[in-house]
Amino acid sequence: MRNGNDITLVSFGKPVHLLLQAADELARDNIAAEVIDLRSLRPLDEETLMASVARTGRAVVVDESWPAASVGSYVAHRIATACFDLLDAPVEFVASEDVPMPYNHTLELAVQPSVKKIVAAARRALYLEVPHG
């Protein structure tokens, strides 16, 4: 979807538009993010995914689901194992907070992935921001 050499941003479905916005924001800081839209999850296009991560050495996987047992956690696992020796940083994973989904729209947005969270994860993977936790 978008070429870049500094970091790979990966998602599928609705969050892909967040990746594109995050890539635009990162570009303002001269960070070239490659955006991959996983249009097919089965079969997973591992060839494209791993080639990108091998080139950039860094990855952020975004999934609007909860973090445990999600497609995004599987994709992050596949990257971490297939590209272990090629990674310059741990794979970052941005998902919805591990809480019951609120019914208030403002609170719902607060627990879901956002451009701000994706940019922060990319900056952590690039060692430009201190890790949280």
Contact map, one row per residue, 1 for C-alpha under 8 A:
1110000000000000000000000000000001111000000000000000000000000000000000000000000000000000000000000000000000000000000000000000000000000
1111000000000000000000000000000011110000000000000000000000000000000000000000000000000000000000000000000000000000000000000000000000000
1111100000000000000000000000000111100000000000000000000000000000000000000000000000000000000000000000000000000000000000000000000000000
0111111100000000000000000000000111100000000000000000000100000000000000000000000000000000000000000000000000000000000000000000000000000
0011111100000000000000000000000111000000000000000000001100000000000000000000000000000000000000000000000000000000000000000000000000000
0001111100000000000000000000001111000000000000000000000111000000000000000000000000000000000000000000000000000000000000000000000000000
0001111110000000000000000000001111000000000000000000100111110000000000000000000000000000000000000000000000000000000000000100010000000
0001111111000000000000000000000011110000000000000001100101110000000000000000000000000000000000000000000000000000000000000000000000000
0000001111100000001000000000000011110000000000000000000000111100000000000000000000000000000000000000000000000000000000000000000000000
0000000111110001001000000000000000111100000000000000000000111100000000000000000000000000000000000000000000000000000000000000000000000
0000000011111011001000000000000000011100000000000000000000001110000000010000000000000000000000000000000000000000000000000000000000000
0000000001111111000000000000000000001110000000000000000000000110000000000000000000000000000000000000000000000000000000000000000000000
0000000000111111000000000000000000001110000000000000000000000000000000000000000000000000000000000000000000000000000000000000000000000
0000000000011111110000000000000000000000000000000000000000000001000000000000000000000000000000000000000000000000000000000000000000000
0000000000111111111000000000000000000000000000000000000000000111000000000000000000000000000000000000000000000000100000000000000000000
0000000001111111111100000000000000001000000000000000000000000000000000000000000000000000000000000000000000000000000000000000000000000
0000000000000111111110000000000000000000000000000000000000000000000000000000000000000000000000000000000000000000000000000000000000000
0000000000000111111111000000000000000000000000000000000000000000000000000000000000000000000000000000000000000000011001000000000000000
0000000011100011111111100000000000100000000000000000000000000000000000000000000000000000000000000000000000000000001001000000000000000
0000000000000001111111110000000000100000000000000000000000000000000000000000000000000000000000000000000000000000000000000000000000000
0000000000000000111111111000000000000000000000000000000000000000000000000000000000000000000000000000000000000000001000000000000000000
0000000000000000011111111100000000000000000000000000000000000000000000000000000000000000000000000000000000000000001101100000000000000
0000000000000000001111111110000111100000000000000000000000000000000000000000000000000000000000000000000000000000000000100000000000000
0000000000000000000111111111000000000000000000000000000000000000000000000000000000000000000000000000000000000000000000000000000000000
0000000000000000000011111111100000000000000000000000000000000000000000000000000000000000000000000000000000000000000000100000000000000
0000000000000000000001111111111110000000000000000000000000000000000000000000000000000000000000000000000000000000000000100000000000000
0000000000000000000000111111111110000000000000000000000000000000000000000000000000000000000000000000000000000000000000000000000000000
0000000000000000000000011111111000000000000000000000000000000000000000000000000000000000000000000000000000000000000000000000000000000
0000000000000000000000001111111000000000000000000000000000000000000000000000000000000000000000000000000000000000000000000000000000000
0000000000000000000000000111111100000000000000000000000000000000000000000000000000000000000000000000000000000000000000000000000000000
0000011000000000000000000111111110000000000000000000000000000000000000000000000000000000000000000000000000000000000000000000000000000
0011111000000000000000100110011111000000000000000000000000000000000000000000000000000000000000000000000000000000000000000000000000000
0111111110000000000000100110001111100000000000000000000000000000000000000000000000000000000000000000000000000000000000000000000000000
1111111110000000000000100000000111110000000000000001000000000000000000000000000000000000000000000000000000000000000000000000000000000
1111000111000000001100100000000011111000000000000000000000000000000000000000000000000000000000000000000000000000000000000000000000000
1100000111100000000000000000000001111100000000001000000000000000000000000000000000000000000000000000000000000000000000000000000000000
1000000001111001000000000000000000111110000000000000000000000000000000000000000000000000000000000000000000000000000000000000000000000
0000000001111000000000000000000000011111100110000000000000000000000000000000000000000000000000000000000000000000000000000000000000000
0000000000011000000000000000000000001111100000000000000000000000000000000000000000000000000000000000000000000000000000000000000000000
0000000000000000000000000000000000000111111110000000000000000000000000000000000000000000000000000000000000000000000000000000000000000
0000000000000000000000000000000000000111111110000000000000000000000000000000000000000000000000000000000000000000000000000000000000000
0000000000000000000000000000000000000001111100000000000000000000000000000000000000000000000000000000000000000000000000000000000000000
0000000000000000000000000000000000000001111110000000000000000000000000000000000000000000000000000000000000000000000000000000000000000
0000000000000000000000000000000000000101111111000000000000000000000000000000000000000000000000000000000000000000000000000000000000000
0000000000000000000000000000000000000101101111111000000000000000000000000000000000000000000000000000000000000000000000000000000000000
0000000000000000000000000000000000000000000111111100000000000000000000000000000000000000000000000000000000000000000000000000000000000
0000000000000000000000000000000000000000000011111110000000000000000000000000000000000000000000000000000000000000000000000000000000000
0000000000000000000000000000000000000000000011111111000000000000000000000000000000000000000000000000000000000000000000000000000000000
0000000000000000000000000000000000010000000011111111100000000000000000000000001000000000000000000000000000000000000000000000000000000
0000000000000000000000000000000000000000000001111111110000000000000000000000001001100000000000000000000000000000000000000000000000000
0000000000000000000000000000000000000000000000111111111000000000000000000000000000000000000000000000000000000000000000000000000000000
0000000100000000000000000000000001000000000000011111111100000000000000000000000000000000000000000000000000000000000000000000000000000
0000001100000000000000000000000000000000000000001111111111100000000000000000001000100110000000000000000000000000000000000000000000000
0000000000000000000000000000000000000000000000000111111110000000000000000000000000100110000000000000000000000000000000000000000000000
0000100000000000000000000000000000000000000000000011111110000000000000000000000000000000000000000000000000000000000000000000000000000
0001111100000000000000000000000000000000000000000001111111100000000000000000000000000000000000000000000000000000000000000000000000000
0000011000000000000000000000000000000000000000000000111111100000000000000000000000000111100000000000000000000000000000000000000000000
0000011100000000000000000000000000000000000000000000100111110000000000000000000000000011111000000000000000000000000000000000110000000
0000001111000000000000000000000000000000000000000000100111111000000000000000000000000000011100000000000000000000000000000100100000000
0000001111000000000000000000000000000000000000000000000001111100000000000000000000000000001111000000000000000000000001001100100000000
0000000011100000000000000000000000000000000000000000000000111110000000011011000000000000001111000000000000000000000000000000000000000
0000000011110010000000000000000000000000000000000000000000011111000000010000000000000000000011100000000000000000100001000000000000000
0000000000110010000000000000000000000000000000000000000000001111111001110000000000000000000011110000000000000000100000000000000000000
0000000000000110000000000000000000000000000000000000000000000111110000000000000000000000000000110000000000000001100000000000000000000
0000000000000000000000000000000000000000000000000000000000000011111001010000000000000000000000110000000000000000000000000000000000000
0000000000000000000000000000000000000000000000000000000000000011111111000000000000000000000000111100000000000000000000000000000000000
0000000000000000000000000000000000000000000000000000000000000010111111011000000000000000000001111100000000000000000000000000000000000
0000000000000000000000000000000000000000000000000000000000000000011111001000000000000000000000000000000000000000000000000000000000000
0000000000000000000000000000000000000000000000000000000000000000011111101100000000000000000000000000000000000000000000000000000000000
0000000000000000000000000000000000000000000000000000000000000010111111111100000000000000000000000000000000000000000000000000000000000
0000000000000000000000000000000000000000000000000000000000000010000011111110000000000000000000000000000000000000000000000000000000000
0000000000100000000000000000000000000000000000000000000000001110101001111111000000000000000010100000000000000000000000000000000000000
0000000000000000000000000000000000000000000000000000000000001000001111111111100000000000000010000000000000000000000000000000000000000
0000000000000000000000000000000000000000000000000000000000000000000011111111110000000000000000000000000000000000000000000000000000000
0000000000000000000000000000000000000000000000000000000000001000000000111111111000000000000000000000000000000000000000000000000000000
0000000000000000000000000000000000000000000000000000000000001000000000011111111100000000001110000000000000000000000000000000000000000
0000000000000000000000000000000000000000000000000000000000000000000000001111111110000000000000000000000000000000000000000000000000000
0000000000000000000000000000000000000000000000000000000000000000000000000111111111000000000000000000000000000000000000000000000000000
0000000000000000000000000000000000000000000000001100100000000000000000000011111111110000001000000000000000000000000000000000000000000
0000000000000000000000000000000000000000000000000000000000000000000000000001111111110010011000000000000000000000000000000000000000000
0000000000000000000000000000000000000000000000000000000000000000000000000000111111110000000000000000000000000000000000000000000000000
0000000000000000000000000000000000000000000000000100000000000000000000000000011111110000000000000000000000000000000000000000000000000
0000000000000000000000000000000000000000000000000100110000000000000000000000001111111110000000000000000000000000000000000000000000000
0000000000000000000000000000000000000000000000000000000000000000000000000000001111111110000000000000000000000000000000000000000000000
0000000000000000000000000000000000000000000000000000000000000000000000000000000000111110000000000000000000000000000000000000000000000
0000000000000000000000000000000000000000000000000000110010000000000000000000000000111111000000000000000000000000000000000000000000000
0000000000000000000000000000000000000000000000000000110011000000000000000000000100111111111000000000000000000000000000000000000000000
0000000000000000000000000000000000000000000000000000000011000000000000000000000000000111110000000000000000000000000000000000000000000
0000000000000000000000000000000000000000000000000000000011000000000000000000000000000011111000000000000000000000000000000000110000000
0000000000000000000000000000000000000000000000000000000001100000000000000000000100000011111100000000000000000000000000000000100000000
0000000000000000000000000000000000000000000000000000000001111000000000000001001100000010111110000000000000000000000000000000100000000
0000000000000000000000000000000000000000000000000000000000111000000000000001000000000000011111000000000000000000000000001100100000000
0000000000000000000000000000000000000000000000000000000000011110000000011001000000000000001111100000000000000000000000001000000000000
0000000000000000000000000000000000000000000000000000000000011110001000000000000000000000000111110000000000000000100011001000000000000
0000000000000000000000000000000000000000000000000000000000000111111000010000000000000000000011111000000000000001100000000000000000000
0000000000000000000000000000000000000000000000000000000000000011111000000000000000000000000001111100000000000011100000000000000000000
0000000000000000000000000000000000000000000000000000000000000000011000000000000000000000000000111110000000000011000000000000000000000
0000000000000000000000000000000000000000000000000000000000000000011000000000000000000000000000011111000000000000000000000000000000000
0000000000000000000000000000000000000000000000000000000000000000000000000000000000000000000000001111100000000010000000000000000000000
0000000000000000000000000000000000000000000000000000000000000000000000000000000000000000000000000111110000000000000000000000000000000
0000000000000000000000000000000000000000000000000000000000000000000000000000000000000000000000000011111000010010000000000000000000000
0000000000000000000000000000000000000000000000000000000000000000000000000000000000000000000000000001111110110000000000000000000000000
0000000000000000000000000000000000000000000000000000000000000000000000000000000000000000000000000000111110110000000000000000000000000
0000000000000000000000000000000000000000000000000000000000000000000000000000000000000000000000000000011111110000000000000000000000000
0000000000000000000000000000000000000000000000000000000000000000000000000000000000000000000000000000011111111000000000000000000000000
0000000000000000000000000000000000000000000000000000000000000000000000000000000000000000000000000000000111111100000000000000000000000
0000000000000000000000000000000000000000000000000000000000000000000000000000000000000000000000000000011111111110000000000000000000000
0000000000000000000000000000000000000000000000000000000000000000000000000000000000000000000000000000111111111111000000000000000000000
0000000000000000000000000000000000000000000000000000000000000000000000000000000000000000000000000000000011111111110000000000000000000
0000000000000000000000000000000000000000000000000000000000000000000000000000000000000000000000000000000001111111000000000000000000000
0000000000000000000000000000000000000000000000000000000000000000000000000000000000000000000000011010100000111111100000000000000000000
0000000000000000000000000000000000000000000000000000000000000001000000000000000000000000000000111000000000011111110000000000000000000
0000000000000010000000000000000000000000000000000000000000000111000000000000000000000000000001110000000000001011111011000000000000000
0000000000000000010000000000000000000000000000000000000000000000000000000000000000000000000000000000000000001001111111000000000000000
0000000000000000011011000000000000000000000000000000000000000000000000000000000000000000000000000000000000000000111111100000000000000
0000000000000000000001000000000000000000000000000000000000000000000000000000000000000000000000000000000000000000011111110000000000000
0000000000000000000000000000000000000000000000000000000000000000000000000000000000000000000001000000000000000000111111111000000000000
0000000000000000011001000000000000000000000000000000000000010100000000000000000000000000000001000000000000000000111111111100000000000
0000000000000000000001101100000000000000000000000000000000000000000000000000000000000000000000000000000000000000001111111110000000000
0000000000000000000000000000000000000000000000000000000000000000000000000000000000000000000000000000000000000000000111111111000010000
0000000000000000000000000000000000000000000000000000000000010000000000000000000000000000000111000000000000000000000011111111100000000
0000001000000000000000000000000000000000000000000000000000110000000000000000000000000000000100000000000000000000000001111111110000000
0000000000000000000000000000000000000000000000000000000000000000000000000000000000000000000000000000000000000000000000111111111110000
0000000000000000000000000000000000000000000000000000000000000000000000000000000000000000000000000000000000000000000000011111111111100
0000000000000000000000000000000000000000000000000000000001110000000000000000000000000000111100000000000000000000000000001111111100000
0000001000000000000000000000000000000000000000000000000001000000000000000000000000000000100000000000000000000000000000000111111110000
0000000000000000000000000000000000000000000000000000000000000000000000000000000000000000000000000000000000000000000000000011111111000
0000000000000000000000000000000000000000000000000000000000000000000000000000000000000000000000000000000000000000000000000011111111000
0000000000000000000000000000000000000000000000000000000000000000000000000000000000000000000000000000000000000000000000010011011111100
0000000000000000000000000000000000000000000000000000000000000000000000000000000000000000000000000000000000000000000000000001001111110
0000000000000000000000000000000000000000000000000000000000000000000000000000000000000000000000000000000000000000000000000001000011111
0000000000000000000000000000000000000000000000000000000000000000000000000000000000000000000000000000000000000000000000000000000001111
0000000000000000000000000000000000000000000000000000000000000000000000000000000000000000000000000000000000000000000000000000000000111
